[in-house]
Amino acid sequence: MKFFIDTADFNEIRDLAATGLVDGVTTNPSLIAKSGAKFLDLIPRICEVVSGPVSAEVAATDFDTMMAEGLKLSKIAKNIAVKVPLTPAGLKVCRTLSDAGTMVNVTLCFSAGQALLAAKAGATFVSPFVGRLDDTGQDGMELIHDIVQIFHNYPALKTEVLVASIRGPQHVIQAAKLGAHVGTLPPAALRALYSHPLTDKGLSAFVADWAKTGQSILTEQELAAVKKTA
């Protein structure tokens, strides 16, 4: 399962990209507004620190303007995935851009039928929003199950299921068990995957026991060199 980071905070992206665990980035107008950054300045910077797909969303809703915005965004970098809404106009833009070789992420998917339309329109990714469905009393993971099963039934469909609106580690694990291709996580959700109280407890015990031996793997000179370059 690929991990994308769902944020427009450049410092967070750069920090997490350095772990080697980040496969891409997703942004949207709300995240851009929250970051306070200039959209057309920020997106190229993200593309420089993340080699995988970077989703940049169009702002318009009509076909002609969306198309013009999508073409402009696609020229920013080779790893841009133009993000369009799952509307008739958005799917038409998706078809046109996909046919031209541009990656497209179709967003705001809330039904299996919508996902199937996105796949038929040539989307690289379709983004079902599990957290928002959960908020309405529906089961977001049931939607992921349906989409993955449908795509599995038709191998000619190459669209990847990009699970969005992830709220925490459990969403990630459930999506992975269902076979979703990608999960896009807020930075806090990715960091939460590291954490387990037994890991912390076990590490503390190991550190304490090692200290009792009085040994060191590195010499004092080697340790000083490490601290100097850190």
N, C-alpha and C positions, 0 to 999 in steps of 0.2 A: 504494500500500500504506500502510495506517495503522500508526503506531507507538504502541503502548501501553508504559508502563513497568511492569515487574514488580517491585514493591518496596513496602514499608510504611514506608520511611524518608522522613519528611516533608520533611526538608531536601533530600534528593536529588530528590524530586518537584518541589518548589518551584524548585530550581535549573534542572532540565531543562525544566520547563514554561515558564520564561522565555525559552527558545530559540525557542519557537514551533513546535517540531518534534514535540511530544507531543500525541497525539490522544486519549489515555485512560490509565487506570491499572488494573492488576490486582493484587489482594492475595489472600492465602490464610492459613489459620491458622498455617502454619509461618512465613511472613513477619511476621505480627503478633507471634508469640512472639519472633522474632529482634529485632524493633524495640524490644520492651519497652513499647510504647505501649498505652494503653487503647483497645480496638477501637472502642467507641461514641463516644469522644472524637475519635479519629483520622480516621475516615471522613468526618464532616462537614467537617473542615479540608481534606482532600484534594479534596472536591467543590467547595470554594470557589476553589481555585487551578487546577483542571483542569475545563474546560467539557465535555469529552467523557465517555464512559462510564467509570464507576468501579465495578469489580467488587468486591462485598462478599459474602463467602461465608458461608452458613449453617453452623452447627456441629453440628446434629443430623443423624440418619440416618433417623429415622422420618418418615412423611408429615405427621402432625398437627403435630409440633414444628417440622419444617422449614417448613411452611406458615406457622405463626405467626411464626417468625423472618424468613421472607422478606417477609411483610407489614410487619413492623416496619422492616426495612432499607429497603424500597421507599419509605417515608415520609420518610427522611432528606433526600433531595434528588431533583430530577427526573432527574439524570444517573446515578442508581444503577442498576447492572445486578446483580441478585441472582444469586449464583453457587451452583449446586447440583451435586452429584455425578451422574455418569451411572449411575444405578441406577434400578430401577423406581419407587421412591418419588420420587427426584429428578426423573424425567421427568414424573411426575404433577404435582408442584409446578410444574414448568416450564410445562406445559399450562395450569394454572389461572392462574398469574401472567401468562403471555403473553396469555391471553384477556382479562385485566383491563387490558392495556396496559403492563405492566411489562417492561422489558428483562431478559432472562435469559441468563446465560452458563453453559452446561453444560460442566463440567470433568472431567478425568481420562478423556479419550477416547483409546482405544488401538486402535480398529479402525474400518474404513469403515462396517461395519454399525451400530456404536454411533453414529457421526456421523449416519447416515441416520435413526435413531430420534430423535435430538435435534432434527433438522430437522423431522421430522413432528410433534414435540411443540411446535413453535413457538419454538424457541430463537432468540434474537437472534444469539448466538455459540455455536460449539462449539469446545472447546479440545483439540486433539490434542497430545500431549506428545512432541515429536520427540527431544529429548535423552535422555529415559528409555528410549525404544525403542532408540536407538543404543547405550545402555549395556548392553542385553541381547543385542547382536549383530544386531539387526534394523535395517532402513533406515527411519528416521523420515520421510524425505522421500518415500519410496514411498507411505506412508500419506497424506501431503498430496496427492500426485498423484492418488491414488484418490478422495479426498473431493472435491477440486476438480472432477474429471471427472464424478463422480456428480451433484453439485449443478448443474454446467453442463448436464447432460442433462435436468434438470427445473427450468426457469426459475421455476416456481411456488414452489420452495423459496427462501426469502429469508434463510436462516441464513448468516451470514458465518463463514468459516474463520479462526479465531484461533490462529495457530501459537504454542504454548507450549513451555516447557522449552528455549528457545533458548540455545545455549552460546556463540555468537560470530557475527561478521559473515557467515561463509560460510552458516550456517543462514538468515540473513536474505535473502541474495542468492538462494539456492536456492528459498526459499519464494516470493519475489517473482517469479522466473522461472516458477514453476508457477501463479501467479495467485492465491495466497492473499490474502485481504482484509486481514488484520491480522497483525502480529507483535508479541508482547509480550516486551520485552527487559529483562534486568537492566541497571541503569545503566551498568555497565562495558562491556557489549556495544554499547550505543548509542554511547558515547563512542569505542569502537574503530572505528566506522564513519567517524569523522573522519580517522583516521590513515592516512598513507602516507608512506614515507620520501622518495619523490620530491617530494611536496608540501613537506615540510620543507626538503629540499635546494634546491628551486626558490625558495622564499620567502626563504631565507637569501641566495641570490644576488641576488634583486631588492632586498632591503634594503641589501645592501652596495653595489650599483651606484647606488642612489638616493642613498646617503650621499655618494658621490664627487661628485655634481653640486652639492652644497652648497645645494640648493633645499629649500623647504618649502611644502606646500600650505596649511597654516594659518599665520597670523601668530602671533607669540609670545603676544599677548594672547588670541587664539582658543584656542591650545593650553593656556594657563593656565586658561581657563574650563572646558575639557573635563576637565582633571585635577581641578579643584575639585569638579565635579559627579559624578565617577566614584566 
